[in-house]
Amino acid sequence: MKKIQLATLVSSALFAGTLLMAAAPASAQTQGMDRRDDRRDTRQDSRDTKRECKAGDEKTRAECRQDKRDTKQEGRKN
């Protein structure tokens, strides 16, 4: 009787482990999710561009804003 209980317990544990290993990956699964990730990357790139521009003294604020806009537009074309 104990061997049957042990076998049942082991098989249940293996089944549960198999289910956990088959869980969905944590990456984008649809085209919409991919596009959203691309937009987030583009926004971060444009923020970095503006931050780097403002750190330097050679351009005005308006020129830095235009650089940011240009970076966002380049991201939209891809």
N, C-alpha and C positions, 0 to 999 in steps of 0.2 A: 504494500500500500504506500509506503514512504517513497519508493522509487517512482511511482506514478505521479505523486505530488511534486517530487523534485523535477521530473521531466516536464510537467505542466508549467512549473515556475520558470524553468530555463527557457522553454519555448515561448512563453509569454514575454519574457525579458528580451529575447531575440527579436520578436515581432515588434515590440515597442521601439527597440533600437533601430530597426529597419525603417519604421515610420519617421523617426526623427531625422535620420540621415537623408531621407527623400524630401525633406522640406524645401520649399522654393528658395532660389538664390535671392540675395538682397540687391540685385541690380535691376535696371529698367527692363520691363517686359513688353512694353508696347511702344509704338512710334511716338505717341504723345509724351510718354515719359522721357524718351530720348530727346525729343525737342525741348522739353522743359529743362532737362539737364544742360543742353547746349545753351539755352538762354541764360541760365544761371552762370555758366562759365563766361559767357560774353559780358554779362554785367560786371562780374568780378574783374575781368581783364580791363574793362573801361574804367573801373574805379582805380585800379592799379596805375593805369596810364595817367589819370588825372592827378593822383597822389604824387607820382614821380614828377609830373610837370610842375605842380605847386611847390615841390621841394626845391626846384631850381629857381634861379632868379632871372632867367633870360626871357620868359614869356609872361604875358598878362593873364589875368583870370579868365578873360574872354577867350584868349587863345587856348588855354587849358581846357575850357569847356568844349571848344570846337574839336580839340584832339579827342576828348571823351566821346563826342558824338560820332566822329569819324570811326573810332574803334567799334562802337556799337553797330554802325552801318556795315562795316566790313563783316562783322559776325552774322548779320542778317542775310548777307549775300551767299554765304556758304551753305 
